Amino acid sequence: YHNFSYTIKFLREAALDPSVTSIKITIYRLAKISYIASSLINAAKNGKDVTVQIELQARFDEEANIYYAEKMQDEGVKLIFGVPGLKVHSKICVIERREEDKIKRYGFISTGNFNSSTAKIYTDYTLFTSNQEILKDLNKVFNFFETNYIVNNYKHLIVSPHYSRNSFSKLIDEEIAKVTSGGKGRIRIKLNSISNYKMVDKLYQASQAGVKIQMIVRGICCLKSGIEGFSKNIEAISIVDKYLEHPRVLIFGDDGEEKVYISSSDWMTRNLDNRVEVSCPIYDKDVKKEIIDTFMICWNDNVKARLFGADQNNEYRKNELPPIRSQFETYNYYLK
């Protein structure tokens, strides 16, 4: 819905800015013609300290990644080829800039790859931030790539493989506690896939406690929703349309007290236990509202949404309301 050129321009300007001292970025999938890689090479040529964590085992994109890895290495970019035993799937960048004799950080965190080709057909979120606390945490993630025998503590980010399962379980527990104390609990989740049985069981537990759960899962969904006495309070849909729904969004709570996260991680065992993934809290009220609004646009889809019901027929949602095709309505939302 927005032009991917913002991301490219951000890196291009960093490459040319004489006050920028370093750029660190993770790369999972590169386009065959990558302006991202070109910007990083130019930054290295301009004397910046450029560090790239590149995943050579990104399925279907190995050739492009290896080609640009060799090219970047030849131009003086420092490359890190993964963490032993883990695949690096996080999509993060930290830029350090000297301002008035101090180093200030800028960066971005995304649910999708820094790939100009897939950006045309995938929907994703990218948060550009100058929040120094978040960026301090992001810098710790890059430190982990180089000294991965050290497990860092993070104040804001939720990072796999060490923290995601427990952190999200605690957030679910918070919603359960609200219900047991007489309040209302609500969880809204948008993922590509959910198959980890422990997280599925945790959502069942929340449902049985009375927490209302709305889930948008494009692909694999190993959770059965709408079963009386078991998962009655869980509703789940899948949307397959013109663009591939790729964001991972987690919303806990309601009525202006929501905790909102964007994430690179699905709730699969490989994402929770065998990959480096980053989930980031959204603190800005306007950005938080935008994410919740677009989630609800998708939730109200009655054209391309299929129901993950107890009968598992995956039928299209049909109701008497005016037609809502969420991808078209999201486009209109951003036009306003």
Secondary structure, 3 states (H helix, E strand, C coil): CCCCHHHHHHHHHHHHCCCEEEEEEEECCCCCCCHHHHHHHHHHHCCCEEEEEECCCCCCCHHHHHHHHHHHHHCCCEEECCECCEEECCCEEEEEEEECCEEEEEEEEECCCCCCCHHHCEECCEEEECCHHHHHHHHHHHHHHHCCCCCCCCCCCEEECCCHHHHHHHHHHHHHHHHHCCCCCEEEEEECCECCHHHHHHHHHHHHHCCEEEEEECCCECCCCCCCCCCCCEEEEEECCCCEECCEEEEECCCCCCEEEEECCCECHHHHHCEEEEEEECCCHHHHHHHHHHHHHHHCCCCCEEECCCCCCCCECCCCCCCCCHHHHHHHHHHC
